[in-house]
Amino acid sequence: MGRRDVRDESDFRSRPSKRGSRPRTKQRPEHSDAVTGLVTGVDRGRYTLLVGGAAGGTPDGTVVTAMKARELTRTRVVVGDRVDVVGDVSGEEGSLARIVRIQDRTSTLRRTADDTDPYERIVVANADQLVIVTALAQPEPRTGMIDRCVVAAYDAGMSVLLCLTKADLASPDALRALYEPLGVEVVVTRRAASPDTDHVALVPESVEEVRDRLRGQVSVLVGHSGVGKSTLINALVPAARRATGVVNDVTGRGRHTSTSAVALRLPVAAGGPDDDGAAARSTAGSSAESTAGSSAGFDGWVIDTPGVRSFGLAHVEVAHLLHAFEDLDEVARECPRGCTHLADAPDCALDDWIAASPEDERPAREARLGSFRRLLASRTGSDT
């Protein structure tokens, strides 16, 4: 089944001006002198790029500020994009290059505002792995959000890592039992108070467990506000200095601290704030410097994204939803032809699967099926 008609900002077409819409010439510059750049940050129409070196897969590179060429006005350039750049790529203060082409993307992580929004938002491009950061408490974990992210990652052709934080407040066993049998890799971090001060920080051993699973990959971190995503980023990349916040005691929700996506070089081992010679001029500036510093210890990329309240799946084909639930997908092969798999579907094999489940497995199976049917109903506009 082909992708349904989903539009984004590049589909917008304005009316031609009174002078006509035909260009002065059909020939466009080839820009044969363009160089490759990796987009590491986006800020109000200006793009932070790493040109040369890391953009081509090696650690060294020059941090360049660029803008889009006129012909790309309606084309979205996002963090993770590899682009062709012309103009001043010296990286000197006040210099400005120009992005003239976006290279083919190997993956595109998308989301929509809700399950009926026809406009998709591109989160990042060319990432290998989606890391779903979920707190075990403060705020409480939401399996619905996890399931949505898993669906979006599989639809984008990315692998999934579930990172459970704040294991010092609650046990990770229930979520491990829910997702590890489905092939979703799980890693857990915990905090502890310093013996000399009352400051609570991530246990270094748990941070290294996360680092081991990020090595050699481009990983994008996604999660609700307040789950500890920025704290984890700072532990993995000390030069990043991402702002951190607290969870509201009344609402149980975190406050947005990351305001834009940014790509950061992953050092081989954690060190002091000055490991890469970075100085925190600004969020975009410090991230650029931590990507373009010393070549020693470069071991992949991590992309931090702003905290999200929801993760709409309007861009995902209904038929693809079931594929993200591998256990249910296998059972559903026994369903009669045309089965909707909703709660009111007659003779649905998924209901028989629940009825035949052992007592100790039934709660987990019911939770899985309930999550899938809620996603399906929201996506199709049906009543659960």
N, C-alpha and C positions, 0 to 999 in steps of 0.2 A: 504494500500500500504506500503510495507516495505521500510526501509531506503535504499537509493541508495548507491552505493559503494563510500564511502568517506574515504580516507586514512589519517593517521597522522604518526608522527615520530615513533610510536611503531610498525608500519608495516614494517619498514626497515629491511632487512635481508642481511647481508654481506656473502661473500663466505667463506666456511670453510677453516681453515688454513691447511698447509701441514701435520700437525700432526693429522688431523681429527677433526670432529666436535662433536664426542661423548663425553659426560662428563665422568669423572673418575668414578662416581657413579650416579645412578638414584635417590638415596635418598638425600633429602635436609633437612636441620635442620628445626624442627617444630617451633623453637623460642617460646617455651611455656612461657618463662619468659619475653616476649615483653610487653611493656607498650604502652598505647595510647597517641599519640601526635597530636596537632592541628597545621597545617602549617600556620604560620602568616606572613612569608616573605621568599622570594627566592632571592639569590644574588650570581651569578656566581658559581653555583654548591654547594653552602652551603645553608642549609635550617634552618630558625629560627622556632622553635617549642615551643609550650606551652604544657608541659607534666604534666599530673595529673590535678586535679582541673578543670580549664576552659575547658580543652580538653574533660572532661567528663560532662560538663554542669554546673560546679560551678566556682566561680570567681578565687579562688587561683590556682596557678600553678607555675612550674619552667620553666624558659626560657632556652632552650637547643639548641645548634648548632649541626646539623647532616648532613650527606652525604647519598647518595643512596647506597644500597648494589649492588654488581656487577650484580645480576640477574635483577635489575631494571634499568639497564643502558639506555635502549631504552624506558622506560616508563616515561611519563611526570608526575611529581609531582607538583601541583599548590597550590596557596594560597586557604585555605578553606578545603583542604584534611585532613581527619583523617587517621593517619598512625600508624603502629606498629613499635616500636623503641626498639633496643637493644643496649648494650654497656654502655658507661658512660653517664648517664642521670642526673648527679649531677648538671649540669649547671655551674660548676666552670670554671673560665677563662682558656682557652686552651683545655678544654675537647671537645670530638667529639663523638657523637652517630651515629647510623647507622639505616636508614630506611629500613625495610625488607619487609613490605607489605603495600599496600594501601587498606583501607577499602572501601566497596561499597559506591558509591556516590548517594546521594538523588537527586541531580540535577547537571547539567554540562552546564555552559554557554559557548557557542562556537562562534567563528567568523572565517571568512576567509579573505584573503587579498583583494579579489574581488569576484564577483559572478560566476567566472569560475574557480577559484583556487581549485584544488582537495584536498589540504591539509588544514585541519582545525586546528585552534589554540584554545586551551582551555584557557578561560579567568580566571575563578574561578570555584571552586567546592562547592557543598553543601550550596549554597546561597538560601534564601527563596524569596528575593525580588530584582528586578532590579530598581535602582533609576536612571532615565535618567535626567541628569542635563543639562539644556538648558538656555542660556542667552536670554533675551528679546531684547537686543541690545548690540553691541560691544562685541562679534560678533553677527550678525543677526541670528535669529533662523532658523533652517533648518528642515522643517517637514519631509523631506525624511529620514534624519538621525533618527529622532524620530520613524518613522514608522518601519525602519529597526530594531531598538533596541526592539520595541514592538514585532515584529515577532520572533526575537531571544529568547526573554524572554518566550514567550508563547510556543515556540518549546522546551525550556528547562524545562517547567513546573513551571516557576516562576511567581509571581505576579509582577505588574508594578506600579511604582509611578513616575509621571512626576514632576520634581522640576524646576520651572521657577525662574531664578535669575535676579537680576538687575531691579526689578520692579520700581525703582526710575527713570529709563531711558525710559521705555515704558510700555504700558498697557498690562496686561496678558489676557484681555478679549477674544481676537480672538482665542488664543490657548486653552483657557478654553472651549470656545464654540465648538471647533473642537474635543476635546478629552474626555471631561467629559461625553457627551451623549453616548460614547462608553464603559463606565465603567472604564476608566483610571482615577485613582485618581490624582488630581493635587494639589500641594502645592506651594506657592509663597514666595520668600524671597526678601527683599529690603535693601538698604543701606542708611545710614544717616551720616552726618558729626558730629563729637563730638562737643559739645558746647564750650569746652575749647581749642580744637586744630582744625586744618584743616584735620585731619585724618578721612577718610571715613571707616566705619565699618558696618557690618551687624546689623540690628535692632534685639535686643535680642528676642523680641516677635516672629519674623518670624523664628528665629532659633529654638525656642521651638516648633513651629508648625511642623517643620520637625522632631525634636526629637520624638514627640508624635507618628509619623507614622513609626518610626524605632524601637520602644520599643519591646523587646522580639523577635527580628528577626535577621537573618543574611542578611544584605543588602549590595549590591555591587553598587558603584557609577560609572557611565559611562557617558562620554560626550566629546565634542570637547575641545581642548586646549583653555584656555582663558575664559571659561564660568563661572569660579568662584568655581570650584569643590574643589580645595585645600583650598580656603578661607572658604568654608562651612565646610570642614573636621576639620579645625583648630578651628572653632567656636563650633563644636559639641564635639571635643576631644582636648582640649587645650594642652595636653601633646604631641600631635602628631608632632607639629611644621613642617608641610608640607610646602615645598617651594612654593611661589606664584609668579606669573609673570604678565605681562601686555600684552595688545592686540596691535599688530602692526597697526599703523595708516594708512599705505599704503595698506597692504594686508587684514586687517580686521581679521587676524587670531591670535590666541594666541600662546605662546611659550610653548613647553613641559617643565613642572616643575616636575611632578611625573614621575620617570623613571622605577618604578616597582610597582606591586600590593603589598599591605600590609594590613593585618587585624588589626583592632584597637578595643579595648574595648570601648563600648559606656557608658559613665557615665550617671547617672540619671539626673544630672543637671550640667550646665556649671560652671566652677570655674577657679581658677588661673592656671598658667602653671605648678605648682608643686603639683597639686591635688593628683596625684598618686605617688608622690615621683620620678617622671621620670626626667632623665637628658639626654639631647640630644647628646649622643655620636656620633650617625650617624642616618640616616633615618631608617635603619633596627633596630638599637639599641634602638632608642627612641620609635619606634612602639612596640617593644617587651616589653619594660619596661612599657609602658602605658597599655599593655594587662595584665601584670603580677603584677601590683602594688597592692595597697590596695583592699581588697574585697568589701569595701563599695561602693555602687552605681553602681554595674555592671548591665547593662540593655540591653544587646544585643551586636551585632558586626556590625561594618561598614568596608567595604573593599574598599579602594581607589585604583583606577587603572590609568595607564598613559592615557593622552589625546589621542584620536584616530582621524584620518583624515577620515576613512571610516569604514564601518561595513559590510563586505561581507557575503552573505547568501547562498553560494554554498552548505553548509551542510544541508540546509532546503529543504525538499521535496516541489516540486511545489504545490502539492495539499494542503500543510499546509499553504501556503502563504495567501490564501483566509480566512482561519479560524481566522487569526489574525485581520482581518477587519470584526468584527461581523456584522456591519450594511450591508456591501456588501455581506457577506456570506448568510445572510437571503434572500436577494433579488435574489441572483444567483441561488437559488433553483428553480426559475421559468425559468431558461435558458434551451434551447433545449439540448438534450444529446450530449456530445462531444464538447460543446461550449468552446472555448479557453479563452474567456473574454477579449481578446485583442481589440484594437480600431477597427480593421477591421473584427471582428467576426460578422457574420450575425445574426440578431434577438436576440442579447444579451440583457437580461432583465435589465442589468445595465444601458444601454443607455436609455431604457424606463423609468427607475427610475429617471434619470436626467431630461428627458423631462417632466415628470409629477410632478416635485418638485415645491413647492411654490417659488415665486421669492426671498423671503428673505432667503430661505434655499439652493437655487441653487448653489451659490458660494462655500459653504462649501462642498456640495455633489460633485461638480466637482473637488474640490481639493482632496477629499478622493479618488475618482475614478482615478484621474490622478496619484496620488502617488502609488496606487496599480498597475496600468498598467505599470508604469515605473519600479517598482520592478519586476513585472512578465516578462516584456520584457528583462530586464537585466539578470534575472535568466535563461530564456529560450534561450537567444541569438537572440530574434526576434526584428524586427524593430518596434518602437512605431508608 
